[in-house]
Amino acid sequence: MRICSNLFGRTELAEHNVVHVERLDAPDSRPHSELKAVCFLRPTRENVILLKKELKSPRYQSYHLHFTNLLSSVSSMFLQELAEADSAKEGVVEVQEDYADFLVPDPHLFTVPVPRNELLFAPRQPGAAPSAVEYELIDRCVQGLSAVFLALRRRPVIRYQRGSELVARLAESLYRLTYKQEAAVFDFGHYRSAPPVVLLLDRRDDPVTPLLSQWSYQAMVHELVGVTDNTVHLTSAKVPEQFREIVFDARHDDFLRRHMYKNYGEVGASVKALVEQFQSASTKHSRVESLEDMRRFVLEHSDFQKLQGNVSKHVNLMTQLSEAVSDRNLMEVSQAEQELANPAASLTAAASIEDVARLLRAPGTKDVDRVRLACLYALRFEADTPRLRQLLDCLQAAGVRDREPKLYAAVEGVLRYGGSARRAGDLYGGRNLLSKARNVFKGLQGVDNVYTQHTPLLTETVAALAADRLDPGAYPYMAATGDEAATLAANAKRMPPREVIVFILGGATYEEAKAVEEMNERAAAAAAAPAAGPSAGNTGGGPPPRVVLGGTAMLNAQAFLAALTAGLPAEGGGGGGGGGGSGL
């Protein structure tokens, strides 16, 4: 149901002559013999059992079965079982596989929703085999990714982040399905250019991005309000009750499509202009004095109503965002966050702790923002244990440990989850001379906005992949043999990939989605003007690749912190740096 509702509302379904919608697990029990049923289902054992029950006692004139993935990849017996259930009435007209086992929030973005995303953040012993529940999560990711490959008609080369047991298992399972078990299904012939690459990452490789305040429109709404399946629920007392549920989907909102990646100030100015446009239209519609005025009013009435709804939506959204920015002192907090997250910033643990401690002690700083700042400091200066202990003491003195014990425990939790020993990528650009040089150059260039200094690690990782600079030791190829992996590496050196699918186990962020959109804009510009030479952000000499981003969820800071501490008891369980902790 989520897959369908993510793309179509009831009004749009009605335009396709869909007059009745129900869930297979919650039927209305009434006969609908005048209607044909289109069953859109994931091919799971539970759904097949429900469908068999429906077919044995059919309530519809006929049944058109559409599964979101390969039936054979789940069970070769499903079709036989369904045929036996349908044998008495023979109501099934067709059975189709429509590869859509994933959600698509944006054209370059997809998610494979897993039942309990927080389990992907649980501490694991190095080398330990995944649990039964973790295998279920991996299987769901394989199903979603294989559907993406089939929908795009691609069988990509698989690269994955070494050091993450779950990512390695995902890579193995994906390779087994696409290159062994169902090799013929995924064989789309030879590629005229380099084959696409799917890069499998663990969220722990970049724990910084989900912790930051966001200032572009889409990311900011998700951070401060929350976007669930392209729907937003406002809570501001200034917004009337009937306007609090909003559809936040750029496919059906031209203003959002044009401004989703614009910063907060630009969006505010554009909303003001939208209000002025509506006021002008409203004045014109208030003057209906002649027959011609009446005719114009009738013709333009639907457009006027649509504009009114759009104005109301974005004014209400900006109202809640403005309240949050003011109430949480986010301007000052975000500036400190950006300094801690920016590898080009020349910081020392001693100098930074004074600014961070001041904000932790400030009465206007909210507990969640105190913890985010402490987490960012801990990740940046992980080796300075005494000062990390000092920050925890500041949080305790501010009352965070008493009010929000699980939130307080996230500071140590983020180091257990994504500390330097757990990461494969060069998060702060200090592991090699080239990374240090790029950070120095970036620091000399300066930034246009102190609130957007940070660039997600994903940007550098994809640029390194496209330029054949991505360390094969840290991000190996998945192959049956070492010789096959060596051949894949040699082919990539000769022909860098033109298409990259990035999938983040644990979830992606809208800041990363914005970075991917910017990469795709550069790729489109390079394709339109190939003679212009290599574009910015791609130093390999070839054109930049087109990128599709996926993950198991769309994270914001609240979801990320909750996942870090999901396994802790309600009273916390961190705090004192006891057994199994980070030792702060």
N, C-alpha and C positions, 0 to 999 in steps of 0.2 A: 504493500500500500504506500509506503514511504517513497519508493522509486517512482511510482506513478504520480503521486500528489506533489512531488518535487518539481514535476514538469508541467502538470495540468491542474488547473482549478476546476471546480464544478461547472462554471460558466463555459470554459473552453471545452470540457468534455461534452456539454450539451450541444455545442456547435458541431460535434461529430456524431450527433444523434444518440448519445449515451444519456438515457433518461433515469437510470437507476444504478446506484453503486452500493455494494455491500461487501463485507469481508467474509471469506469462506469459513473462518472460525467463529463468525457471529452472524449467521443468516437470519433473515426475518421470518423464516418458516412458512411464508405465504407462497402459493403457486403463482408463477409468472409465465404461463403457457403462451402468452402473446409475445414474449420477448425472447430474443436470442442472447445467450450468455457468452461474453468474452472473458475467459479466465486468464488473468495475468499473474503468474506465480513463480516464485523461486522453486527450483527442483529439489526440494528437501523431502525427507521421509515423512515429516509431519504434514506437509501440504498434500502429498500423494494420498495419505490416509484420509484426510478431509475430502479430497476430490473423489476418491473411491466411494465414500459415503454419499456424496452428492449424486454421483452417476447412477448408483443403485436405486435411488429414489429421486429421479430428476424433477425439478420444479420449473425448468425452462424448456422452450421449444427445441433448442439445439445448443451445442456447446463447441466453442472455438477455443482450444487450449494453446496458450502462448507461455512458454517457459523462458525465464531470463538467462538461462545458461544451458550448457551441454547436458542433456539427460544422461548420456553414457558416462560422463565423468563422475557422476554420483552413484548411479546404479543401473546396470544393464537390464534389470527386472522391472523398472518402473513402467515402461510402456506395456509390457505383458500384463502387469497387475491392473493397469487402467483399462486395457482391452477386455479383460475378464469382468471387471465391474460394469462395463458398458454393454456387455453382450446381450442382455435382456432387452434393453430399450434402444440401443444403437443411436444414441443422441449426439455422439461426438462427430463433428463434421471435419475438423482439421486439428492437427497438432503441429505447432511451429516452435522453433527455438529463436527467440529474439534476444540478442546479447545485450542485456541491460542490467546486469547484476551489480549495479553501483549507482550512486547518486551524483548528479551533475549540477553543483551550485552555479558554476560559471563555465563558459566554453572551453577554457584551458585548465579546468579544475574538476577533480572528481574525488569522491570519498567512498571507501568500502566500509560501511558501518559494522562494527563488531559488537557483540552483546555487552561486553564489559571492557571497555578500552583501558580502564585503570589497571587491569591485570598486566598489561604490557609494561607498566612502570614498576612492578614489584621487584624488590631486590632478589638477585639470583646468584648462586654460587658459580664461579667460572668453571665452564666445562660440564655443568650439570645438564642433564637431558630435560627438555620441556615436560611439564606436567600434562595430564590428559586435557585439562581446560585450555592450556596454552596451545596444544595441538589443534583443538577446535578453532581457536582464534586464527592460527596459521592456515588451516583449511579454508576458513571463510575468506581470508586474504587471497589465497590461491584462486578461489572461485571468482572473486571480484576482478582480480587482475587478468585472469584468463578471458573473462567477458570483455574487458577493455581491449585486449589484444584482438579478439575476434571482431569486435565492433569497428576497430580501426583497420582491420585486416593487416595486422603486423605480427611477426614473430621476432621479437627483439633479442639481441644478445643480452645476457644477464650479467650484471656486475653488482656486487654487494659489499656492504661494510663489514670488514673483518673485526672480530672481537665481540660481536653481538650474536649470541647463540640462536636467538629467535630469528634474526635476519638471515643467518646461514641456513637454518631449517626452511625458511620461506623460499630462499633461492634454490635449494635442493628440490623441494616439492614442485616449484614452478617449472624447473628444468625437466623434471621427470614427466610432468604432464604434457608440456608443449613440445619436447624433443624426443620423448620415448613413447609414452602411453597413447597420446593422440597426435603423433607427429604428422600424419596425413591431413588431419583437420586444420592444423596450424601452418601448413605448408602453402604459402601464397606465392610461390615462385621466386625467381631471382630478383634482387633489387638492382636497379640501374645505377644507383649510387650506394654509399655505405649503408649497411643495415642499421635499423634503429637500435637504441640501447635502452634497457630498463635498468635504472640505478636504484637499488634497494638500500634504504638508510634507516637507522634507528634514531628516534627523536633525541636520544641521549647525546648524539653527536653535536647538537646545538641546543642546549637547554636555556640559552640566553634569550632568543627571539620570543618565545611564548611569555616571558616575564615582563616585557617592556610595555609601557603605555603606547598607544597607537594614535596617530594624528591624521591618517588618511580616512576618508568618509566610511567606506565599508568596514575597514579594520576597526575603526573607532566605535562604530555602532556595535560590532560583535564584542569588543572589549568592555564597553561600559553598559550595554543593554543586553546583548546576547542575540544571536541569530540562530534559529533552529529551523531547518528545512525551509529556508527563505521566508521565515515568519519572525516578526519581532513583537514582543509584548512590552509595552511601555508601562511605567509605574509612577510617573510624575503626577503629583496632585493637580498640576496645572493643565493636564490633558484630560478632557472629558472621557468618561468611561467608554462611550461608544466608539471612540477613536483610538483605543489603546492597543488593539490588535492590528498589526500592519503587515501587508505583504511587501517584502523587501527583496525584489527580484528584478535585476537589470534587464531581463528579457522583456518585461512588460512595463518598464518605467524609463522613459527616455532621459529624464533628469538624472536619475541614478546612474544610468549607463554612461552619461557624459561626465559624472562627477565622482564616481566610486573610488577613484585613485587620487582625487584632489585633496589638498590638505584642509584642515578645519577652517582656517580663515577664508580660503577661497570659496569653500562651500557656503559659509555664512553670507558672503557677499552675493553669491548666486541665488541663494534662497531669498534674500532681500529683493533682488531683481525679479524673481518669480512672483513675489507678493505684489510688487508694483505692476507687473504684467496683468495679474489677476484683478487688481483694483481698476485698471484701465478697462478691462473686458467687462467688469461688473458695472461700471458707470455706463458703458455703451448699452448693456442689456437692460438697465433700469429705465432707459428712454424708449418706450414703445408707444409712439404717437400716431403712426400711420400704418396702412396696410403693408407697405414695404418693410417697415420696422418689425411688424408681426412675422412676416415671411422670413426675414433674416433671423429673428429670434428662434423660430422653430428649426431652421436649418442648422444653426450654430449651438443649439441648446445642449446636445450631447457632448460636444467639444468643451463647452463652458463647464459642464458638470465634471468632466474628466479633469480639467485644469483645476477646478475647485478642490477635488479630492487629492490631487497631487500636491497642491499648495498646503493643504491641511496636514498631509502626511509628513512632509519635510520640515514644516514649521514645528510640528510636535516633536519630531526626532531631534531637531536642533535645540529645542527647549530642554529636553532631557539631557542631551550632551552638555549643554552649557551649565546646567545645574550640577552635573557630576564634576566637571572641570573646576568649577568654583568651590564646591563643597569639599573636594578632596585635595585642593591645592596642587592640581596635577601639573601646572606649568612649572613650578619649582621642582617637584618630585621628578618629573620627566627629564628635566635638564640634568639632574644628578644621575639618573638611570643611563642616559645616553653617554655621558662621560665614562661611566663604568663599563659600558658595553662596547665602546668604540676602540678597536685595537690601535688606531692611530693616535689616540690621546696619550700624552706622556704623563702617566700617573704613578704615584708611589702609594704603598699601603698606608704609610704614616700620614701623608698629606690628605688622602681621600677620606680617611676614617673620621676626621673632624666634621667634614661636610655631611657625611652620611649620618653620623651620630646626632648632629644638630637636628636633622629632619626626623630621625627616630624619636627624639625627645619632644618635637614640636606638637602641641596639643591638637592642631588642625590636621595632622597626618593620620589617615585611617590605618587600621591594623594591617589590612591586606597590602597597603602600599609600604608600610614599614617592613613587612616580611619580604616583599619583592626587592626592595633596596638591599636588605641584608643578604638575600640570595645572590644578587648580582655582585655584591662585594665579595662574598665567599667564593664565587666562581672565579673572579678576577685575581684574588689574592689568596688562593687556596692554601699555599704553603705557610702563610703567616698565622699560625694557630693562636698565639696570644691575642692578636687583634680580633680574630674571629670570635674568640671567647668573650672579648670585650663587647662586641656587637650583640651577642646573645644576652649579655648582662643588661645592655641598653634596652633590648626588647622586653626583658623581664621587668625592668624598672618602669617601663611604660605600661605595664599591665597586660601585655599581649599573651604571656604564658598563662595567666589566670583566665582571661576572657576567651582566648582562642588557642587552646593547647595543641590541637592538631596543626593549626596554621603555624604556630611557633616551631613545631617539629620539622616543618618544611625546609628550614635553613640547613639543618644537617642532612635532611632527606635529599636535597638537590645535589649535594656532594656525593652521597652514596650512589645516586642515580647517574649523574652526568659529570662527575669530577674528571680531572685530567687523565687519570688512569683508565677511565671508561670510554674515552673518546678516541675516534680514529682521525677526525679532521683537525686542522690547525685553527682552532676557534679564535685565538688572539694573535695569530700570525707571527709567532715567535720561534717556530721550530726550525725554520731554514732561512738562509740569507735572502732568497728571493721574496719571501713573504714579508720579511722585515723591511726590505727596500720599498715594496709596494705600500706598506703602512706609512713609511716616512714620506713618500710622495703624496699620499692622500692627505697626510697632516699638513704638508706644505700648501696643497691646493686649498685647504679650508673647506667649509661646508656652507651651503646656502641657508640652512636652517638648523639651529642648535637642537631642535627636537627631532630631527631626522638624520642625525649623523650615522646611525647604525645601518649596516648592510647585512642581511642574513648570510650566514655561512653558505647557504645553498647557492648563492650567486657565484661565489668563488669556486665551489665544488663543480658546478656545471661548466663554468669557463675552463677549469682545468681539464675536465673530461673532453670538451670540444677541442682543446689545444693539445691533447695527448700528454698532459702534465699530471694527470691523476695517478697517484702512486698505486701500481698494481699489487704491491704488498699490502697496503691498507684497504684497497678496494679491488679485490681479485675478480677474475672472470669465473663464472660457473661453467664448468665443462666436464666431460666424462674422463678426460685424460689430461696430463700436463702438456702433451703435444698439441692437443686441441686448443687449450688455453693460450699457448704460445702463438698459434696460428691466428687466433682472434686478436691478440695484442698486436701482431705484425700487420694485420689488415687494418686495424684502427689507426696505426701510425701512418699507413699509406693513404687511407681515406677516413678522415674523422667523421663521426656520426652527424647526420643532418637532422635527425629526430631523436629526442631524449624523453623518456617517461621516467619521472622521479616519483618514487613511492616511499613515504615516511611511516614506518611502523611506530605507532604512538600518536600520530596526528600531525597535520600541517597547520600553518597559520595564514591569516589573510595578508600579513606583511610579506610572506613568501609568495603568496599568489600575486601580489602586486609586483614583486621582483620578476616573477615568471612572465607576467604581461609585458614588462619593460624589455625583457630578453626577446620576446616574440615580436615586439615592435622593431627592435634592431634587426632581427632576422628578416622581417618583411621589407624593411628599408634596404638591407643588403641585397635581397633578391630582386628588388625593383631597380637597383643601381649597382650591378655587379662590378662595374669598372671603378667604383669609388675606393676599392681596397678594403682591408680588414676594418671592421667596426670596433668601437670602444667596447671593452669588456671581453674581447676575444683576441688573444695575442698569438694564435696559432697560424694566422695567415689566411685561413679558409673562412667561409661565411659562418656566422653563428647558427647554432641549431634551433629548430623549433622545439619548444618544451611544453610538456603536459605534466601537471603536478597532481599527485594523489596522496591520500593518507587514510588512516583509520578513523579520523575525526577532524573537525575544525576546532582547534584549540584557542582559548584565550587564557589570560593569567589565572583566572579563577578555576577553570577546568584543569589546568596544568598543576596548580598547587594542590587541588583536591586529589588528583591522581597520584601525586607524590606521597601523600599521607593516607591513601585509601585503606591500607592494611593496618593502620594504627588504631588502638582503642579510643573511645570517645574522649578520654581524659588526656590523650596525647601520647605519651610513651617515648618522647624524644628527650629534649631538654638537657639532661644531665650528662650526655655523652657517654652513657653506659655501654655495656656489652653489645657488640654488633653495630655500633654507631660509627660516626666518622672520627671519634676521639677528640672532638673539640673541647 
